[in-house]
Amino acid sequence: MTTTSAPPVRAGRREWTALGVLMLPLLLVSMDVSVLYFAIPSISADLEPSGTQQLWIFDIYAFVLAGLLMTMGSIGDRVGRRRLLLIGAAAFGTASLIAAYANSAETLIAARAVLGLGGATLMPSTMALIRTMFTDSGQRAKAIGLWSGVMTAGIALGSVLSGVLVQYFWWGSVFLINLPAMALLLVIGPFLLPESKDPNPGRFDWPSVPLSMAAVLPVIYGLKEIPSEGWHIQYVASIAVGLLFAALFVHRQRTAASPMIDRALFRGRGFAPSVALNLIASFAMMGSAFFTTQYLQSVLGKSAMEAALWALLPSVPIGMAAPLATSLVQKGVNRAYVVTAGFAIGAAGYALLSLAGTDSLWLVLIACGVLASGIVMVISQITDLAMSSAPVERAGSASSLMETGAEFGGALGMAVLGSIGTAIYRHDIPGSAPAAAHETLGGALAIAHRLPGHTGDALATAAREAFTNGMQGASIAGAVLLAGAAVLAAGALRGIHVSDK
């Protein structure tokens, strides 16, 4: 006598409505990465932060977010993902209100840190709840595709929205926009969202918390500083210290009786390859952003607002990429082929970017659209694969590992590709140029504006050409990397299938 398992319960209107509610905080968390781009001049004029304080206003959010993702994912599996989501929403909303009316740089930095804490609870909780609500593999793939698209769109929209708000209101309004979405989540969430957690979580491994933060934060810090400051010993040492703690963290997870990251996550064939490929995808996405934002403003001479609005155009094809990838897989195309194609499309985008000159607005926009579309295809599919491969009781930990890998990948992409571009820039800038002009394009243009007539114009032209050459060289490296990732994905994902569970 044979037995068959019951088919998965398909999600209905309630679950899809709940997904829409989850998308709002996710959008805002991703927007907060870039929402200060246009607000910082007004903040500087009002609060008068020191140079160090201004850097912390920018960076503390991403540091706290990256450092606590794994901890919060594990806590969510234990106390309940909905409960942690609502706690995070309350913290995010309260910190947004404090940040909006901050009367000192110290207060704003503290509020941004709490925003990072709230974001670290919201991001893995939303993905874990999607894993719980959508047990049908086809519906889950569509939901995760939407999740991937919203995450990508939020980063692009954050800078534009901040520019509009600062132009018509005051800088605090970039934080107040968080309040309605968080209030809606707190009111509706308890009724729409199911509670889910690991029924047998074991004891929480508190020593893993400082180990995880000591592993993540020094590496992220070093990688963020290298593109602008160079490979100085303090940044290399910071990365080395982080990697040492990472080794200790891994050892702890392998030997502890109840580790923060359950070893069972890696028993699914698709999980480990997904984490690795997600890191590469984030590397490519953030590595290109390092150049294109500067290209639009400093090479083409667009204002910050103009550059942000032009940068929205590549988002149009991005919105279609994840649904297309999901549709192909559901029609029977092997997921390995779709992910391989996504990396190949991304490589083509980098190849197009390598052809850009100093007056190639449309070519750069098209290249960015092609690159980002390919990467979103990859992210949507490997995220679905990772979450489907992980045990449902470990969904929070699985999501946090994917997102921590993405943070590492993004920082690594900016460091490696940024360093390649900077090295080429410094090689190509005329030796007779002032010392400050050899450091950055922005420094060269600032000096050029102070020089008389033809001398200043010549320096500005040479600096723009040197920067463009650097972008071309980094783009070639990016294309090679993604071509290699396509080959890796074709082999690593072959024969791996998602089941309904």
PASE-212754 format. One line per field, with one value per residue (C-alpha): residue in three letters; residue number from 1; x, y, z. Coordinates in steps of 0.25 Angstrom, whole numbers. Layout:
REM residues N
res: [ala|...]
n: [NUM|...]
xx: [X|...]
yy: [Y|...]
zz: [Z|...]
***
This chain:
REM residues 501
res: [met|thr|thr|thr|ser|ala|pro|pro|val|arg|ala|gly|arg|arg|glu|trp|thr|ala|leu|gly|val|leu|met|leu|pro|leu|leu|leu|val|ser|met|asp|val|ser|val|leu|tyr|phe|ala|ile|pro|ser|ile|ser|ala|asp|leu|glu|pro|ser|gly|thr|gln|gln|leu|trp|ile|phe|asp|ile|tyr|ala|phe|val|leu|ala|gly|leu|leu|met|thr|met|gly|ser|ile|gly|asp|arg|val|gly|arg|arg|arg|leu|leu|leu|ile|gly|ala|ala|ala|phe|gly|thr|ala|ser|leu|ile|ala|ala|tyr|ala|asn|ser|ala|glu|thr|leu|ile|ala|ala|arg|ala|val|leu|gly|leu|gly|gly|ala|thr|leu|met|pro|ser|thr|met|ala|leu|ile|arg|thr|met|phe|thr|asp|ser|gly|gln|arg|ala|lys|ala|ile|gly|leu|trp|ser|gly|val|met|thr|ala|gly|ile|ala|leu|gly|ser|val|leu|ser|gly|val|leu|val|gln|tyr|phe|trp|trp|gly|ser|val|phe|leu|ile|asn|leu|pro|ala|met|ala|leu|leu|leu|val|ile|gly|pro|phe|leu|leu|pro|glu|ser|lys|asp|pro|asn|pro|gly|arg|phe|asp|trp|pro|ser|val|pro|leu|ser|met|ala|ala|val|leu|pro|val|ile|tyr|gly|leu|lys|glu|ile|pro|ser|glu|gly|trp|his|ile|gln|tyr|val|ala|ser|ile|ala|val|gly|leu|leu|phe|ala|ala|leu|phe|val|his|arg|gln|arg|thr|ala|ala|ser|pro|met|ile|asp|arg|ala|leu|phe|arg|gly|arg|gly|phe|ala|pro|ser|val|ala|leu|asn|leu|ile|ala|ser|phe|ala|met|met|gly|ser|ala|phe|phe|thr|thr|gln|tyr|leu|gln|ser|val|leu|gly|lys|ser|ala|met|glu|ala|ala|leu|trp|ala|leu|leu|pro|ser|val|pro|ile|gly|met|ala|ala|pro|leu|ala|thr|ser|leu|val|gln|lys|gly|val|asn|arg|ala|tyr|val|val|thr|ala|gly|phe|ala|ile|gly|ala|ala|gly|tyr|ala|leu|leu|ser|leu|ala|gly|thr|asp|ser|leu|trp|leu|val|leu|ile|ala|cys|gly|val|leu|ala|ser|gly|ile|val|met|val|ile|ser|gln|ile|thr|asp|leu|ala|met|ser|ser|ala|pro|val|glu|arg|ala|gly|ser|ala|ser|ser|leu|met|glu|thr|gly|ala|glu|phe|gly|gly|ala|leu|gly|met|ala|val|leu|gly|ser|ile|gly|thr|ala|ile|tyr|arg|his|asp|ile|pro|gly|ser|ala|pro|ala|ala|ala|his|glu|thr|leu|gly|gly|ala|leu|ala|ile|ala|his|arg|leu|pro|gly|his|thr|gly|asp|ala|leu|ala|thr|ala|ala|arg|glu|ala|phe|thr|asn|gly|met|gln|gly|ala|ser|ile|ala|gly|ala|val|leu|leu|ala|gly|ala|ala|val|leu|ala|ala|gly|ala|leu|arg|gly|ile|his|val|ser|asp|lys]
n: [1|2|3|4|5|6|7|8|9|10|11|12|13|14|15|16|17|18|19|20|21|22|23|24|25|26|27|28|29|30|31|32|33|34|35|36|37|38|39|40|41|42|43|44|45|46|47|48|49|50|51|52|53|54|55|56|57|58|59|60|61|62|63|64|65|66|67|68|69|70|71|72|73|74|75|76|77|78|79|80|81|82|83|84|85|86|87|88|89|90|91|92|93|94|95|96|97|98|99|100|101|102|103|104|105|106|107|108|109|110|111|112|113|114|115|116|117|118|119|120|121|122|123|124|125|126|127|128|129|130|131|132|133|134|135|136|137|138|139|140|141|142|143|144|145|146|147|148|149|150|151|152|153|154|155|156|157|158|159|160|161|162|163|164|165|166|167|168|169|170|171|172|173|174|175|176|177|178|179|180|181|182|183|184|185|186|187|188|189|190|191|192|193|194|195|196|197|198|199|200|201|202|203|204|205|206|207|208|209|210|211|212|213|214|215|216|217|218|219|220|221|222|223|224|225|226|227|228|229|230|231|232|233|234|235|236|237|238|239|240|241|242|243|244|245|246|247|248|249|250|251|252|253|254|255|256|257|258|259|260|261|262|263|264|265|266|267|268|269|270|271|272|273|274|275|276|277|278|279|280|281|282|283|284|285|286|287|288|289|290|291|292|293|294|295|296|297|298|299|300|301|302|303|304|305|306|307|308|309|310|311|312|313|314|315|316|317|318|319|320|321|322|323|324|325|326|327|328|329|330|331|332|333|334|335|336|337|338|339|340|341|342|343|344|345|346|347|348|349|350|351|352|353|354|355|356|357|358|359|360|361|362|363|364|365|366|367|368|369|370|371|372|373|374|375|376|377|378|379|380|381|382|383|384|385|386|387|388|389|390|391|392|393|394|395|396|397|398|399|400|401|402|403|404|405|406|407|408|409|410|411|412|413|414|415|416|417|418|419|420|421|422|423|424|425|426|427|428|429|430|431|432|433|434|435|436|437|438|439|440|441|442|443|444|445|446|447|448|449|450|451|452|453|454|455|456|457|458|459|460|461|462|463|464|465|466|467|468|469|470|471|472|473|474|475|476|477|478|479|480|481|482|483|484|485|486|487|488|489|490|491|492|493|494|495|496|497|498|499|500|501]
xx: [0|6|3|3|6|-5|-3|1|-9|-10|-9|-22|-26|-22|-7|-6|-11|-2|10|6|6|20|25|24|34|43|43|46|57|64|61|68|81|81|71|81|88|81|78|92|95|83|86|100|95|85|93|107|113|128|134|134|120|115|122|115|101|103|109|104|91|97|107|97|88|99|104|91|84|89|85|71|69|72|64|52|52|51|42|33|35|22|26|40|34|25|35|45|34|31|46|48|36|40|55|49|42|54|63|53|53|68|74|89|98|99|84|83|94|87|74|81|87|73|68|78|74|60|64|71|58|50|58|59|45|38|45|43|28|27|33|23|11|14|15|12|25|20|13|25|34|25|25|40|41|33|41|54|48|44|58|65|55|56|70|68|56|62|71|61|50|60|63|48|45|57|53|39|40|51|61|54|43|52|50|35|31|34|23|10|16|20|7|-1|8|6|-9|-12|0|-6|-18|-13|1|2|11|22|35|43|36|49|59|68|76|80|95|98|113|110|105|118|125|116|117|132|133|124|126|142|141|129|137|150|143|135|147|157|150|152|164|172|178|184|189|178|167|174|176|161|158|168|162|148|152|159|146|138|147|144|129|129|136|126|114|121|123|112|101|90|97|92|93|88|96|84|82|94|89|80|87|83|85|101|102|90|98|111|104|96|109|114|101|102|117|113|101|108|121|115|107|121|124|110|106|119|119|105|109|124|126|113|111|97|92|89|74|76|86|76|64|72|76|62|61|68|58|47|53|57|42|40|52|48|34|40|50|40|31|42|44|30|28|39|52|63|66|81|79|71|81|93|85|84|98|101|92|99|112|107|102|117|122|113|118|132|129|125|132|132|118|110|98|89|99|102|87|84|96|91|78|83|93|82|72|81|85|70|67|78|75|60|63|74|66|55|64|71|58|51|64|64|55|43|46|60|54|59|73|73|68|78|90|86|84|98|104|98|104|118|116|112|124|134|129|131|145|150|144|146|160|162|156|164|177|174|170|183|191|184|183|195|207|207|193|193|194|180|175|182|173|159|151|143|157|162|149|150|164|160|149|160|170|169|163|169|178|166|158|169|171|155|155|167|161|148|155|163|151|144|156|156|141|144|154|146|134|143|147|132|128|139|134|120|123|131|119|110|119|119|104|102|110|106|91|89|79|74|59|50|39|26|28]
yy: [0|14|27|40|53|64|75|88|98|109|123|132|146|147|143|152|164|160|160|174|179|173|180|194|192|184|196|206|198|197|212|216|211|223|233|242|245|258|261|262|276|281|272|278|292|290|281|284|270|268|261|248|250|252|239|232|238|231|218|214|209|199|195|191|185|176|172|168|161|147|149|154|143|133|141|141|126|125|136|136|143|152|156|160|167|176|179|183|192|199|201|206|215|221|223|230|240|243|244|254|264|261|274|269|260|250|248|246|236|228|228|223|212|208|209|199|190|191|188|175|170|174|168|153|153|157|146|136|139|138|124|121|127|121|106|104|105|113|123|124|127|138|144|144|150|162|162|163|174|183|181|186|197|202|206|213|221|225|235|241|242|249|259|262|263|272|281|283|281|279|268|261|258|247|239|243|235|223|225|222|209|204|208|201|188|189|191|180|171|164|160|157|150|136|134|124|119|107|97|92|103|99|109|122|122|136|135|134|149|156|146|149|164|163|155|164|179|180|173|182|194|191|188|201|210|203|209|223|223|212|199|205|196|199|195|182|179|182|171|162|163|161|148|143|145|139|126|126|128|116|108|111|108|94|90|97|88|98|108|121|116|101|92|86|98|93|79|84|83|97|105|107|109|120|127|128|132|143|148|149|155|166|168|171|180|189|189|196|206|211|216|220|230|237|236|243|254|257|252|257|268|265|271|261|261|260|248|241|243|238|226|222|218|205|201|199|186|182|181|171|162|154|151|146|137|131|129|122|112|109|106|95|102|97|107|105|110|122|126|124|133|144|144|144|156|163|160|166|179|180|178|190|198|196|203|216|229|242|246|232|235|225|215|215|215|203|196|198|193|180|178|180|172|160|161|162|149|142|148|144|130|127|133|124|112|115|118|105|97|101|95|104|104|111|121|133|128|124|138|145|137|141|156|156|150|161|171|165|164|178|183|174|178|193|190|181|188|202|199|194|207|216|209|212|226|229|223|231|245|254|253|268|269|274|263|264|262|248|243|245|251|260|265|268|275|284|288|290|300|308|308|319|317|306|300|297|291|282|276|274|267|258|254|251|242|236|232|227|218|213|210|202|194|191|187|177|171|170|164|153|151|149|140|131|132|127|115|112|113|104|93|96|96|85|75|83|84|91|83|87|86]
zz: [0|-4|3|-4|4|3|-7|-2|2|-8|-3|-4|-3|11|8|-4|4|15|5|1|15|17|4|11|22|13|3|14|20|6|4|17|11|1|6|12|-1|-3|11|16|12|20|32|31|31|42|52|48|50|49|38|46|51|37|33|44|41|27|31|45|39|29|40|50|40|35|48|54|43|47|61|58|48|59|70|60|59|74|78|66|53|54|68|64|52|60|70|59|53|66|68|53|54|68|63|50|59|67|55|48|60|64|70|70|62|73|74|59|60|71|64|51|59|65|50|47|58|54|39|44|50|38|26|31|37|24|16|27|27|12|13|24|16|2|3|-12|-19|-31|-22|-13|-25|-30|-16|-14|-28|-23|-11|-19|-28|-16|-10|-22|-25|-11|-12|-25|-20|-7|-13|-22|-11|-2|-13|-15|0|4|-8|-3|12|22|24|35|25|19|32|35|22|30|40|32|27|41|47|37|39|54|53|42|44|56|48|34|37|43|55|52|59|62|71|77|76|87|96|89|87|93|91|76|76|79|70|58|60|62|49|40|45|43|29|25|30|23|10|11|13|3|-10|-5|4|-3|3|15|26|36|26|22|37|40|29|35|49|44|36|49|57|45|46|61|58|49|59|69|60|57|71|80|84|80|70|65|50|50|42|36|27|19|17|6|-7|-12|0|0|-15|-13|-2|-11|-24|-16|-11|-25|-30|-20|-23|-37|-34|-24|-31|-43|-35|-30|-44|-50|-39|-41|-56|-57|-47|-49|-63|-70|-61|-56|-43|-32|-34|-50|-47|-38|-48|-60|-51|-50|-64|-63|-52|-63|-69|-55|-51|-62|-59|-47|-52|-65|-58|-50|-62|-69|-57|-56|-70|-69|-72|-63|-52|-54|-68|-64|-53|-63|-73|-63|-60|-75|-77|-65|-72|-85|-77|-72|-86|-91|-79|-83|-97|-90|-93|-86|-93|-93|-85|-92|-94|-78|-75|-85|-79|-65|-69|-75|-63|-53|-60|-61|-46|-41|-49|-42|-28|-29|-33|-24|-12|-15|-16|-3|5|-1|2|17|27|30|44|41|31|39|40|25|21|30|24|10|14|21|9|1|10|9|-6|-8|1|-6|-20|-17|-11|-22|-34|-28|-26|-40|-45|-35|-39|-54|-51|-44|-55|-66|-59|-64|-55|-55|-49|-34|-24|-19|-34|-33|-22|-27|-39|-29|-24|-38|-42|-30|-33|-48|-44|-37|-48|-59|-73|-82|-70|-62|-74|-78|-64|-63|-77|-74|-60|-67|-77|-66|-58|-70|-74|-59|-61|-74|-67|-55|-64|-72|-59|-55|-68|-66|-52|-56|-68|-58|-49|-61|-63|-47|-47|-58|-51|-36|-39|-49|-44|-32|-31|-22|-16|-9|6]
***
